[in-house]
Amino acid sequence: MRVGMNACLRAGLLGLIALAMVSAQPHKIVFLGSTEGLQGAIQVGAEEARLQADFLNIQLQFEQDRDPAHAGNYADAHAVIVNGTPDEVLEAARALSDPGVPVLNVGTGDNELRTECRANLFHIAPSDKMLADAVAQWRKTHPDAKDVRAQAWHPEFVKFAARELNNRYRKATGMEMSDAAWAVWAAYRLVTTAIVNEPEATPKRLVEYFRDELEFDSQKGVFSTFRETGEMRQALLIVAEGKLAGEAPVRGAAASDDLDSLGVQECKP
């Protein structure tokens, strides 16, 4: 009995040591593509991600590479954030499909790219169709509206936790948070949220987590999830005649929580 107990203790100790060794390995998050106008967003996103991870003693490693064609060099990453053309984003996803590294698109709203439905490809930037659907909903309930556009973010948005996010960004960068900056911030934040929830997860497991379990606080009053196309369900903001006017889904044209009323729903047959 004593021998059996000692063996169990040794096995448990070895397991804890192995777990500690895995936990000590930094989780690499890579940003690929142009950083023009986005360096502040990258810094804020990375810093908030680091603070979130440090609280649980999880190590993160951040890298940048301006050429999306280098995606294949980062097969050891836990996630790759890409700012590029539709072709560049798709090629990055293909290059990292075998190791199963999640690729997050923050730069292009191309509708066709969403219909590709790559298992490891996720879209943080809203699609062109999402934006068009939001405008159509607003015009349906405001038929006399002029100069209407939809955005992922707006520096004057103050509801929910938006005021605090806008203030943090303004203080850190001296600039207003744009759509593109929000997408970059969101990409870093949701990757870290997944890692914090499952510190031992492999990149392939993170892909599963994004698709099946993630509920991301996008600071827009509703939790965002990913649909089959890899597109992130999210509320959008309506700007009419240069002023922040409302949110979409637009009440009266769709249920306020019907995020699937915006965007690409089907994969390419």
CORBEL-V608552 format. One line per field, one symbol per residue. ss: DSSP state (H for helix, E for strand, - for the rest). phi: phi as a letter, one per 40 degrees, with the letter a starting at -180 (. if undefined). burial: + if it has 24 or more other C-alpha atoms within 12 Angstrom, else -. Layout:
ss: ???
phi: ???
burial: ???
This chain:
ss: -HHHHHHHHHHHHHHHHHHHHHHH--EEEEEEE-----HHHHHHHHHHHHHHHH-----EEEEEE--HHHHHHH----EEEEE--HHHHHHHHHH------EEEE-----HHHHH-----EEE----HHHHHHHHHHHHHH------EEEE----------HHHHHHHHHHHH-----HHHHHHHHHHHHHHHHHHH-----HHHHHHHHHH---EE-----EE-E----EE---EEEEE--EEEEEE--E--E----HHH--------
phi: .cccccccccccccccccccccccccccbbbbhcbdgbcccccccccccccccddbfbcbbbbbacbdccdccbccccabcbbacdcccccccccbcccgccbbcbbbcdccccccfcdbbbbccccdcdcccccccccccbcccbfbabbcaacccbcfbcdcccccccccbgbcccdcccccdcccccccdccccbdcccdcccdccdcbbcbbccgbgbccbbcdcgcccacbbbbbfgbcbibbdcdhbaccbccccbhcbbccc
burial: ----------------------+--++++++++++--+++++++++++++-++----++++++++-++++++-+++++++++++-+-++++++++++-+++++++++++++++++++++++++++++++++++++++++--------++++++++++----+--++-++------+++++++++++++++++++++-++++++++++++++--+++++++++-++++++++++++++++----+++++++--+---+-+++++++----
